[in-house]
Amino acid sequence: MMTLEIARDVLGWCAVINAGLLLWWFLFFTLGHNWVYRLHGKWFNLSREKFDAIHYAGMGFFKMCIFVFNIVPYLALRIVM
């Protein structure tokens, strides 16, 4: 049976793991930008500006999802417990 403490811990670890994935995405994109662009250029016909905008929007969306679905519920459980 899942208690509130377990749910809180799960949300905390989910936030840590998702933040790590976001950091990995950011580092991979910034340090290997040309390689990633060339790799995706084989499959999709995107300008460099559009490619950057898509990744920027994706990282922003992922960050917002981490806050909404992991960090805010985690903090709410910390407040009530």
C-alpha positions as CSV (number, residue, x, y, z in Angstrom):
1,M,0.0,0.0,0.0
2,M,1.3,3.4,-0.9
3,T,1.5,5.9,1.9
4,L,1.8,9.6,1.6
5,E,5.4,9.4,2.7
6,I,6.2,6.9,-0.1
7,A,4.3,9.1,-2.7
8,R,6.3,12.1,-1.5
9,D,9.6,10.2,-1.8
10,V,8.6,9.0,-5.3
11,L,7.8,12.5,-6.4
12,G,11.1,13.8,-5.0
13,W,13.1,11.1,-6.9
14,C,11.1,11.6,-10.0
15,A,12.0,15.3,-9.9
16,V,15.7,14.5,-9.4
17,I,15.7,12.0,-12.3
18,N,13.8,14.3,-14.6
19,A,16.1,17.3,-13.7
20,G,19.0,15.0,-14.6
21,L,17.5,14.2,-17.9
22,L,16.9,17.8,-18.6
23,L,20.5,18.6,-17.8
24,W,21.7,15.8,-20.0
25,W,19.5,17.1,-22.8
26,F,20.9,20.6,-22.4
27,L,24.5,19.5,-22.2
28,F,24.1,17.1,-25.2
29,F,22.4,19.8,-27.2
30,T,25.0,22.6,-26.4
31,L,28.2,20.5,-26.5
32,G,27.2,18.4,-29.5
33,H,25.0,20.8,-31.3
34,N,26.5,20.4,-34.7
35,W,26.5,16.6,-34.5
36,V,22.9,16.4,-33.3
37,Y,21.8,18.9,-36.0
38,R,23.6,16.8,-38.7
39,L,22.0,13.6,-37.4
40,H,18.5,15.0,-37.3
41,G,19.1,16.7,-40.7
42,K,19.3,13.2,-42.3
43,W,15.6,12.6,-41.2
44,F,14.1,16.1,-41.2
45,N,14.5,19.1,-43.4
46,L,14.9,21.8,-40.7
47,S,16.8,25.1,-40.7
48,R,19.2,25.5,-37.9
49,E,17.0,28.3,-36.4
50,K,13.9,26.0,-36.5
51,F,15.9,23.1,-35.0
52,D,17.2,25.3,-32.2
53,A,13.6,26.7,-31.5
54,I,12.2,23.2,-31.4
55,H,14.7,22.1,-28.8
56,Y,14.4,25.3,-26.8
57,A,10.6,24.9,-26.7
58,G,10.9,21.2,-25.9
59,M,13.3,21.9,-23.0
60,G,11.0,24.6,-21.7
61,F,7.9,22.3,-21.9
62,F,9.8,19.5,-20.1
63,K,10.9,21.9,-17.4
64,M,7.4,23.1,-16.8
65,C,6.2,19.5,-16.7
66,I,8.8,18.7,-14.0
67,F,7.5,21.7,-11.9
68,V,3.8,20.9,-12.4
69,F,3.9,17.1,-12.1
70,N,6.8,16.5,-9.7
71,I,8.0,19.5,-7.7
72,V,4.7,21.2,-6.9
73,P,3.0,18.0,-5.7
74,Y,6.2,17.1,-3.7
75,L,6.2,20.5,-2.0
76,A,2.5,20.3,-1.3
77,L,3.0,16.9,0.4
78,R,6.0,18.4,2.4
79,I,3.8,21.2,3.6
80,V,0.9,19.0,4.8
81,M,3.1,16.3,6.4
